[in-house]
Amino acid sequence: MKDLTSWVLARTAVTAAPGGTPDPAASRESLRDLTALYAIAVDAHDVAALEAMFAPDAVLDRDGERAHGRGEILALLRASMDGFRRMLHTPETQVVHVDGRTGAGIATAHAELVTSRGVVVAAHEYEDAFAVHEGRWVFTERKIRFVYAARSGEYGATLPDEDRVRLPGEPPRAMRGRWFA
């Protein structure tokens, strides 16, 4: 496969079980691949690959900033990616549940983010809803929350603090919401 979008299209295709319903085991693997490919696409600033990952009417909530529909989602992601010269998201733990043609998942990740103001290290949590759309698994909703974000040199002092989300250009604040709420 030559590009990231090709990977997305191939790895999210639904494999049918006897009776025509999505095979649960294959679906869980496709959904795990979808979330990993999301991280790769964000790091590569690959908007075409990201577009293929969302249902037309999907919702993205990035730390309280909500986008409805692919157009708004891509605009929000593009604006976020434009703020970083380099990004490296590392998906970590993930649990996925499939129920026929829908699914849900929770996951965690870490990131190293290079801005014009320095390097930021961060941890995220994700809550996802998935569905089959046009024969492929896609996000119908993705909620992303910062658990912490700190300049690399301030990580040790920031992490124990309640106001541990310290993004460049923003005042320090606590995590929005709570773990997997």
C-alpha positions as CSV (number, residue, x, y, z in Angstrom):
1,M,0.0,0.0,0.0
2,K,1.3,3.3,-1.0
3,D,-0.3,5.8,1.3
4,L,-1.9,6.1,4.7
5,T,-5.5,6.4,3.3
6,S,-5.0,3.0,1.6
7,W,-4.0,1.5,4.9
8,V,-7.2,3.0,6.5
9,L,-9.4,1.7,3.8
10,A,-7.9,-1.8,3.9
11,R,-7.6,-2.2,7.7
12,T,-11.1,-0.9,8.5
13,A,-13.1,-3.1,6.0
14,V,-15.7,-5.2,7.6
15,T,-15.2,-9.0,7.6
16,A,-18.5,-10.8,7.6
17,A,-19.2,-13.7,9.9
18,P,-21.7,-16.4,8.9
19,G,-25.1,-14.8,8.5
20,G,-23.6,-11.6,7.1
21,T,-23.0,-9.7,10.4
22,P,-19.6,-8.3,11.1
23,D,-17.2,-10.9,12.6
24,P,-16.6,-9.7,16.2
25,A,-13.0,-10.8,16.5
26,A,-12.0,-9.3,13.1
27,S,-14.0,-6.1,14.0
28,R,-12.1,-5.6,17.2
29,E,-8.8,-5.8,15.3
30,S,-10.1,-3.4,12.7
31,L,-11.1,-0.9,15.4
32,R,-7.7,-1.2,17.2
33,D,-6.1,-0.6,13.8
34,L,-8.4,2.4,13.2
35,T,-7.3,4.1,16.5
36,A,-3.6,3.4,15.8
37,L,-3.9,4.7,12.3
38,Y,-5.6,7.8,13.7
39,A,-2.4,8.6,15.7
40,I,-0.2,8.0,12.7
41,A,-2.4,10.2,10.5
42,V,-2.4,13.1,13.1
43,D,1.4,12.8,13.4
44,A,1.7,12.9,9.5
45,H,-0.8,15.7,9.3
46,D,-2.6,13.5,6.7
47,V,-6.1,15.1,6.4
48,A,-7.2,12.7,3.6
49,A,-6.5,9.6,5.9
50,L,-8.4,11.3,8.8
51,E,-11.4,12.1,6.5
52,A,-11.7,8.4,5.8
53,M,-11.9,7.5,9.5
54,F,-15.0,9.5,10.4
55,A,-18.7,8.9,9.6
56,P,-20.2,11.9,7.7
57,D,-22.2,12.9,10.9
58,A,-19.5,12.1,13.4
59,V,-18.7,14.2,16.5
60,L,-15.2,15.0,17.7
61,D,-14.8,16.5,21.2
62,R,-11.2,17.5,21.6
63,D,-10.9,18.5,25.3
64,G,-14.2,20.4,25.3
65,E,-14.0,21.8,21.8
66,R,-16.7,20.1,19.7
67,A,-16.9,19.6,16.0
68,H,-19.9,18.1,14.2
69,G,-19.6,16.4,10.8
70,R,-16.5,15.6,8.8
71,G,-16.0,19.2,7.6
72,E,-15.9,20.7,11.1
73,I,-13.8,17.7,12.4
74,L,-11.2,18.1,9.7
75,A,-11.1,21.9,10.3
76,L,-10.6,21.3,14.1
77,L,-7.9,18.7,13.5
78,R,-6.2,20.8,10.8
79,A,-6.0,23.8,13.2
80,S,-4.6,21.6,16.0
81,M,-2.0,20.0,13.7
82,D,-1.0,23.4,12.3
83,G,0.0,24.5,15.8
84,F,2.7,21.8,16.0
85,R,5.9,21.5,14.0
86,R,6.2,17.8,15.0
87,M,3.9,15.4,16.7
88,L,4.4,11.9,18.0
89,H,1.4,10.1,19.5
90,T,1.9,6.7,21.1
91,P,-1.3,4.7,21.6
92,E,-1.1,2.5,24.7
93,T,-3.9,0.7,26.4
94,Q,-7.1,0.0,24.6
95,V,-10.3,-1.9,25.2
96,V,-12.9,-2.3,22.4
97,H,-16.3,-3.8,22.5
98,V,-18.3,-4.8,19.3
99,D,-22.1,-5.3,19.2
100,G,-23.1,-6.1,15.6
101,R,-22.6,-3.0,13.5
102,T,-21.6,-0.7,16.3
103,G,-18.8,-0.6,18.9
104,A,-17.3,1.4,21.7
105,G,-13.8,1.7,23.1
106,I,-11.6,3.5,25.6
107,A,-7.9,4.1,25.2
108,T,-4.9,6.0,26.5
109,A,-1.9,7.5,24.7
110,H,1.1,9.7,25.3
111,A,2.4,12.4,23.0
112,E,5.5,14.5,22.4
113,L,4.6,17.7,20.7
114,V,7.0,20.3,19.2
115,T,5.7,23.8,19.1
116,S,7.4,27.1,18.3
117,R,7.6,27.6,22.1
118,G,9.2,24.3,22.9
119,V,8.5,20.6,23.5
120,V,5.4,19.5,25.3
121,V,4.8,16.0,26.7
122,A,1.2,15.0,27.2
123,A,-1.1,12.1,28.1
124,H,-4.6,11.6,26.6
125,E,-7.6,9.5,27.2
126,Y,-10.0,8.6,24.4
127,E,-13.6,7.5,24.5
128,D,-14.8,6.2,21.1
129,A,-18.0,5.1,19.4
130,F,-17.8,3.2,16.1
131,A,-20.2,2.1,13.4
132,V,-20.1,0.4,10.1
133,H,-20.4,2.9,7.3
134,E,-20.2,1.9,3.6
135,G,-18.6,-1.4,4.5
136,R,-16.0,0.0,6.8
137,W,-15.6,0.7,10.5
138,V,-15.4,4.5,11.3
139,F,-15.6,6.8,14.3
140,T,-19.1,8.1,15.0
141,E,-17.8,9.9,18.1
142,R,-14.3,10.5,19.5
143,K,-13.8,12.2,22.8
144,I,-10.2,13.3,23.6
145,R,-9.1,14.6,27.0
146,F,-5.7,15.8,28.2
147,V,-4.7,14.0,31.4
148,Y,-1.7,16.3,31.5
149,A,0.4,18.5,29.2
150,A,3.7,20.0,30.3
151,R,6.8,21.5,28.8
152,S,9.4,18.8,28.7
153,G,11.6,20.5,31.3
154,E,8.7,21.0,33.7
155,Y,7.2,17.5,33.6
156,G,8.3,16.4,37.0
157,A,6.9,19.5,38.7
158,T,3.7,19.6,36.7
159,L,2.5,16.1,36.9
160,P,1.6,16.0,40.6
161,D,-0.2,19.4,40.4
162,E,-4.0,19.6,40.0
163,D,-3.6,22.1,37.2
164,R,-1.4,19.8,35.2
165,V,-2.7,20.7,31.7
166,R,-0.3,23.4,30.6
167,L,-0.5,24.0,26.9
168,P,1.6,26.8,25.4
169,G,-0.4,30.1,25.3
170,E,-3.0,28.9,27.7
171,P,-3.3,29.3,31.5
172,P,-2.7,26.1,33.6
173,R,-5.8,24.1,34.3
174,A,-7.1,20.8,35.6
175,M,-8.1,17.9,33.4
176,R,-11.6,18.6,31.9
177,G,-14.0,16.0,33.1
178,R,-12.7,12.9,34.8
179,W,-11.3,9.6,33.8
180,F,-13.6,7.9,31.3
181,A,-16.6,9.9,32.4
